[in-house]
């Protein structure tokens, strides 16, 4: 939709959705279905948020593999450090700094 050759009009956009949806979901479009009218996220700036969701998955996998999986998922020290270094500061500083303190190194995507 936001690529170099976006659909020129509503019917071309609908044709693109009709073509892509079954190949992605493996479910045929019901007759008369218009997914574009029921999934507004595709048509506004919310789509950028999906990128943030993926990064949340990457960062949580890193924290789990690096600390919780290695030191114990119920380890009270790890839990308290997670609370102290990641949750408590919230959005007060750069999240990378919080994660670096918790992980003992800069975050990466290896565990993902």
C-alpha positions, 0 to 999 in steps of 0.5 A, spaced: 500 500 500 505 504 501 510 501 496 513 504 490 507 503 486 500 503 490 494 502 487 491 507 483 484 507 486 479 503 491 477 498 486 485 496 485 486 497 492 480 492 493 483 487 488 490 487 491 487 485 498 482 480 494 489 477 491 493 477 497 489 475 503 487 468 501 495 467 500 497 470 506 491 467 511 490 461 507 482 463 507 478 464 501 475 471 501 467 471 503 463 473 497 462 481 498 467 481 503 470 488 504 476 487 509 478 494 508 472 497 511 473 493 517 480 493 518 482 501 519 489 500 521 491 499 514 489 505 512 492 510 517 498 511 521 497 506 526 501 501 521 507 504 524 505 501 531 506 494 528 513 495 527 514 497 535 510 490 537 515 486 533 521 490 537 517 489 543 517 481 541 525 482 540 527 485 546 522 481 550 526 474 547 532 477 549 531 479 556 528 472 557 533 468 554 539 472 557 536 473 564 530 469 566 532 462 562 539 462 564 538 464 572 531 462 573 524 464 571 522 464 578 529 467 581 527 473 585 533 477 584 532 477 576 525 479 577 527 485 582 532 487 577 527 487 571 522 491 576 528 496 578 531 497 571 526 496 566 519 497 569 520 502 574 524 507 570 518 507 565 519 512 559 523 516 563 530 515 559 532 511 553 529 504 553 536 501 551 539 504 557 534 500 561 535 494 558 543 495 558 543 495 565 538 489 566 542 485 561 549 487 562 550 488 555 546 492 549 540 489 547 540 485 541 536 480 536 540 474 537 534 470 541 529 472 537 
